[in-house]
Amino acid sequence: MSSSPLPALWQRGVAANPAAPSEVLMRLLSPPARAAWPVLCRERPLPTDVVDAVLAHPERAVRRAFARNRYAAPAQRGRLVGDPDSLVRAALAAGPRPHLGVAEPLPDDVLETLLTARNDDWSEQRLTADEIKQELASSGQIPQSFRRGMVDHPNPELRTQATSLWLWLNPAQREALLADPDPAVSEAARESHRTLDPVAMEADLPERDCHYRALLLVNYAVSPAVAERCLAQGRNLWALASNRHTPGNVVARLARDSDPEVRERVAARADLDPGLLAVLTEDPDETVRTRARLQPLPRTWPQRAALDRAVGHTAECVGPVGEMFLEPEASWYEACAASEERLLRRVAATYARLPGESLRRLAADPDPEVRHLLALNHPLAPPAIVLDAFIAVPRHRPYLLTLARLPRTGLGHLLDHADAEVRALAAADSSLAEPPVRLLSDSDPGVRRAAAANPLLPPELLSSLLEDPESAEGAAANPSLPVARLHELLDRSGLPATAP
């Protein structure tokens, strides 16, 4: 039996079986079932008692897999914040997989622990506390409400980190941090205040092309001397055109630049002079004209940022978007949803809190990209458009498969779809008129596995599928298997009869 592939296939199948009770799942935490740990701990919801066992498991691989479980509540995953292994804490900070869509935020106390940890808090670790913080920063698990609360948080370490948000803070918040009684906070605030000092920016600006140079020129205050050098060299003009601090006379010159990408960036600005906007609406380049005409004055910078994330892109490359630090007002998104401009309707479709009337309007929009973006972003998107997005946007299928609103029944019309992933979704449909027997011989292994897991299959056929390496994993995941049969499969695969 040791040379047979069946034990590992049964274990992975049972790990995925939605009908497997805790007593069965617990057995899979034994070391001989290592091959099933990724499925068990990362790719499915778990009962509370199994979660407790996973969190206390001595093997790092078990805890690390659970740290990335998209189906687990953030509070459950957050219990790993004190894990002795840095790789487990890093997995928690990196967030659930698949890494698509908006991650649920971690509890505030967990965020505070991760963000205030010091490199010497844990000895002999593979990753430092700072490296784990970097994972957390890009994970989407820090809500903007927490970031905003860092400005006056009782913990001075978090107030220090709040100074990195300087460009988004209001004057009163900046003054409070500059006058903070904690020397580390006030010193960090003075350093961050340099971002609004054009003379300091000029002193800090590296001559060579690099990410830091681009960062300064896109975001920080720009001195006339720096702007003139860039204009004379024809260098970094796109960055200057995007920077809200670029002097007005420089913006006017950039609006006449030969590069349409530079002019498009000018056309998108929130501080455009009406006369300059009128000129750009007649620009010879269609992209420039479109952006200039897309939104009348007055505009805001958060509105520009919201437009930037959708204009010129499709659901295939945009996908689910996170909350902006400064989000435009809800009424603006509602106005976008009612616009005749399809690009504005696409922007509205990225807003997860769009109210009912606007939601219904966009769900029936004639532009498929609007419907796809709505399906990817709105928690109340109708199931029909979520299914359409699954079919049309392959890149985001791993995320869509985690959504409860993706239809799992009524899919018989997709059994012969040309795309194997779509056929696999249909093959798992428990409401089919008849068992998907013919898909058990499909050319794609994922389709065969889904068909073998369909509870409509007759018991005698299921028994034979369990003995065939081509179908054993899917058959072991079939929820129609009795609990006694699941135990029998684990017995035959060599697992201990009780949980470790």
N, C-alpha and C positions, 0 to 999 in steps of 0.2 A: 504493500500500500504506500510505502514511503516514496516510491518512484512515480506514483500516479499523480496527475495534476488535480484530481478531483477534490482532495481535502481542502486545498487553498481556495478552489472555486466555490465549494460549499460554504466555507467560512465567510468569504466576501459576499456571497449571496444572502446568507442569513443576516449578516451585518446590515445589509440594505433593506431587509424585509420589514415593511411597515407594521406587520402584525406580530412581530417577535416581541414577547414580553420581557420584562427586566431580567427574569431568571435565565433566559436564553442569552440576552445581550451581555450579561455579566460574565458568562463563560468565555466570551470572546476577548476578554481582557487578559487572558492567560498568555504567556510568552509564545506558545506554539501557534497562536493565532495572529502573530505580528502582521502578516500580510493583509489582514482584515482591519487593522487599526485605522488607516486613513479613511476608509468607508464609514466605519463605526463612529469615529470621533469627530470627523470633519464634515461629512456629507449628509447628515440626517439629524432630525431632532431626537433628543434622548430623554427618557423618564428621569425624574429628579434623583432617584436613588442611584441610577447609573451615572448621572452627572457627578454626584458625590464621590463615587468610586473612581471615576476618571480623574477628578481633581486631586485625589489622594494617591494616585497610581505612582509607583516608584520609577517607571520608565518615562524619560523625557519625551519620547516620540508620541506617547499617548496624550500627555498634557499639552504638548506643542500643537498637535493636530486639533485638539479641542479649542485652543486659543484662536484658531482661525475658522471656527464653525459659524457659518452665517445663520444657522437655524437656532443657535443658542442665544438666550437673552444676554444683553450686555452685562447685567449684574452677575450672571453666572460666569461668564468669561472673565469678568473683572476680579473674581476671587483669585485669579492667578497673578495678580499684581505683586504679591509677595513671594512668588515662586523663587526658590534658590538658584534656578538656572537662568542665565541671561538670555539664552536662545528662546526659552518659553516666554519670558517677559517681552522680548522683541517681537515674537509672533502675536502676542496680545496687542502690542502697540501698533503693529503693521495692519491689523484689522482682519476681518473675515475674508474668506475666498469663496467664490470668485470675487476679485477686486473690481467690481463694476457696480455702478449705482451708488446711492447715498447710504453710507454705513450708519447704523444707529449709534448715537453717542455713548461713550462709556460714562458710568456714574462720576459725579464731580469729585468724590473722594479718591477714586482710582486715577483720574486725570491729575489731581494734585500730587499724588504719590509719584507717578511717573515723571511729571514735569519738574519736581523738586528733588529728585534723587541725585545723589552725587556719585562721582566715579569711584570714590573710595568706600561707598556703602557696601559693596560686594567685592570680595577679593577673589583672585584667580578666575575671572570670568572671561568668556570669549568676546563679549561685546561690552562697551562702556555704557554708562548711564546716558551720556550725550548722544551716542549712536542710537540708543533706544528712543530718545526724545526726537531724533530726526525721523525715525520710522513713524512715530505718532503724529508728527506735524503734517505728514503727507497722507495720512490714512483716512481723513474725513471723519474721525471719531471725536474731534473736539468741536462742539457746537459753537456758533458765533456768540451765543449768549454767555458761554463760559469765557470766551476770549474778552468780551466786553467787560465782564465782571472782574477780570484780572487787574484792571486799572486801579480799583480801590479794594482789592482783596486783602484780608488780614495778613496773609503770608507775604512777607517782603520779597521772597524769591519770585513769586508770581507777578508782583508789581514790577519787578525788574524786567521780567520777560515781556510785560505789557508795553514796555518802551519800544520794542521792535515793531509795534503797530503804529508808530508815530504818525505816519502819513494819513491814517484813518481816524485819528483821535481829534476831538474838537479842542479849541483853545483852552477851555477850562480844565479839561483832562490833562493836557500838556503842562499847564501851570502847576497843577497839583503834583504831578510826578517830578517836575523840576524842584519843587519845594518839599519833597518827601523827607520826613525825618530820618529815614534810613539812608546812610551815605552811599551804599551800593546802588540804591534805586535812583537817587538824585544824580549820581555820576553817570549811570546808564542813560538817564533822561537827557543830560547835557550832551552826551555822545550822539544820541539819536536826533537831537535838535539840529545837528549839523546837516541833516537831510534837507532842511528848509533854508540853509545858508548857502547862497550861490558861491560865495568866496571859498567856503570850506569844501564844497563839491569840486570846485576847480582845482583845489590843492590835492584832493583825493583821487582825481580822475586819472587812471593809468593811460599811457599813450598807446600801448599795444592793444589790439583787438582781443577782447576776452569777455566772459560773461559778466564780470564785475563792471567793466566799462559800460556795457549795454544796460545793466541794471541801473546805474547812476543816471544815464542819459534818458531813460524811459520814465524814471520816477522822481528824481531829486531836483531841487531848485537849480536852474541853469543860469550861469552868468553870461552877460553879453559877449565876453571874450571867448568863452567856450563855444557859444552858438556861432560866432563869426568864423572861428577856426573850422568847425564842422561844415559850414556853408562853403567856405573857400576850398576845402578839400573834397566836397561832395561826399562826405562821410557821415554815417549814423543819422542820416536825415529822417529815416523812418522813425527812429527813436525820438528825435526832437518833435516830429509831427504828432506823436502820441502823448508826449509829456504835457501834463496840464500846467506845468510851471514855465513852459517856454514863453519868452517875451512875445507880445502881440505883433511887433513889427517883424519878428522872425517868422511867426506863423503866416503872415501875409506873403512873405517871400517864398515860403515852402508851398503855399497854395499855387504857385506858378512853376513849381519844379517840373522837370521833364519826366520824372518817374511817376506813373499813375498810382503806384502803391503809396507814395508819399502824399500825393494829393488826396487819395482816399482816406488816409489817416487824418488829414486836416478836415475833410468833409465830415468826419465822425465826431469832431470835438464838440464839447458842450458849451464852450465859450466863444463860438464863432460870431464874428461881426455879421449882421444881416446882409450887408453889401457883399461881403466875401462869400457868404453862403449862396447868394443869388448867382454869383459868377460860377461857382462849382456845380450848381444845378444844370448849367449849360456846358459842362466840361465835355471835350470830345471823347473821353473814355466812359463807357457805359457803367463800369463798376463805380467810378467816382460820382457820376450823375445819380446812380441808384442810392448810394449812401447819403448824398446831400439831400435828396428828396424824401428819403425814408422817414425822417422825423423833423417836423418844424421846430423852430425856436419858440419858447425857451426849452432847453434840455438840461439834464443833470448828468454828472459823471457816472453815477451808478447805472443810469439808463444806457449810457454808452457802453459800459462794461457788459451789461446784459445783452445788448445787441451784438457785441463782438463775439460772444460765445455761440451765436447761432447764425449770424450772417455769413454766407459763403460756405456753410457746412451743411451736412446732412445728418440724419440720425445715425448713419453708419459710423461717422467719425466723431459726432458729438456725444450721443448717448446720454445717460442720466447725469445730471449736473448737481453740484452741491450748492448749499446756501452761500450767497455772497456776504462779505463782511458788512457792506452797506448795500442792502437790497432796495431796489426801487419800490415805491409804494404800490400796494395791491391794486389800486384804482388804475395805475398806469398799465399793468398787465391786463386788466379787464378791457381797457381801451384798445390795447394791442390785439386782443382776441376778437374784437369787433371790427378790426381794420380791414380794408380792402387789400392791403399790402400783405402778400403771403409771408414775406420775411418777418413782419411784425407778428403775424399769427404764429409763426414758428417760435419766436421768442416767448410768446405767451404760453405755448405748450411746454416750455421748460420749467414753468412755475408750479411747484408742487402743491401750492395752496390756492390754486385758481378755484373760484366758487362755482356752484352748480350750473347756473345758466351758461357761463362761459365754457365750462367743461363740456356741456352737451353740444354747444355750437362747434367746438373744435373737434369733438369726436366724430362729427359728420362733415368735417372740412373736405373740400374737393382735392386739396393738396395732400398726397399720401405722407409727405415728410412731416406735416403738422400732426397727422394722426399717429405716426410712429413715435415722434418725440413725446406726445401726450401719453402714449402707452408706456414709454420708458420712464416717465417722470412723475406722473400723477397717481397717487395711491388709490384713486377711485375711477381710474380709466376703465371703460366698459370692456368686459372680457373679449368681445369680438375684435376690437382693434388691437388688444394685446396679442391675440393669436395671429392677426395679420402682421404685426411687427415681428413676431417669432419667425414667420415664414420669410419676410422680406429683409430682415436685418440679421444675418447669421452671426455677425461678430458679437452681438449682445445676447445670444441664446443662453449662455451659462447663467447670466443674471436673470433673464426672463423665466428660466426653469425654477428659480427659487421663489417666484411670486405665486401666491395662492390664487390670484385673479387670472392666471393663464389657464384656459379651459383644458381639462383632462378628459372630458366626455364629449360625445357628439362629433367625433372626429373621423367617422367612417369614410367620408369623402376624401380623406388624405392618405388612405392606405396605399395608394399607388403613386404617391407624389414622387417626383424625380429626385428630390433631396432626401438623403437617408435619415438625417436628423428629424425631418418632418414625419417621415414614415415611422420612425421609432416612437415619436410622441403619439401617433395614432395607434401604433401596435399595442400600447399600454392601456388603451381605452377600455374600461370595464363595462361600457354600455353598448359595445358593438353588437350587431344583430347575430353574429356567430363568432366563435373563437378564431383568432388570427392565425390559424394553423399554417396557411401557405407562407406566412412571413417567417416561420421557423426555418425556412431554407433560403431566406433573403441573402443577397450577396454581401450585405453589410453586417458585421458582428453586433453592432449596437442595436440594429433592428431585431436581429435574432434574439438578443438578450431581453429586449423589451417585450417581444412576443411571448417568450418563455415565462415571463413574470406576470402575464395577464391572468387574472383569477378566473376567467371564463374557460380556461383549458380543462378538459376532463381529467379526473384523478389518475386514470390509467396511463394517459399520455404523459402527464406530469412525472410519473414514476420513471418512465423510460428516459425522459429528458434529463433527469437528475443523474443518470448513469452515463451520459454522453458529454465529454469535455466541451463540445461545441455549444451546449445549451445548459450545462449544469449550474453556472453562476446565476443566470436569469431564473431558472426553475427554483433554485433555493431562495430567491427573493420573492417568490410567489406568495401573496398573502393568504391564499386558500389552503396552504399547508397547515396541518394541525400542529399544535405546540409539541406534541409527542414526536412528530416526524422531524421537527427542527432539532430537538434534543438528539434524536437518532443520528442525524447527519453530523452533528458535532461529536457524538460518541465515535462514529466511524472515522472522523478526521483526527482522532487522537487527543481531543481536548479533555481536561479534567471535568468530572461530573459536577463540580461546584465551582463557584467563582473564586478567583485567587484571593 
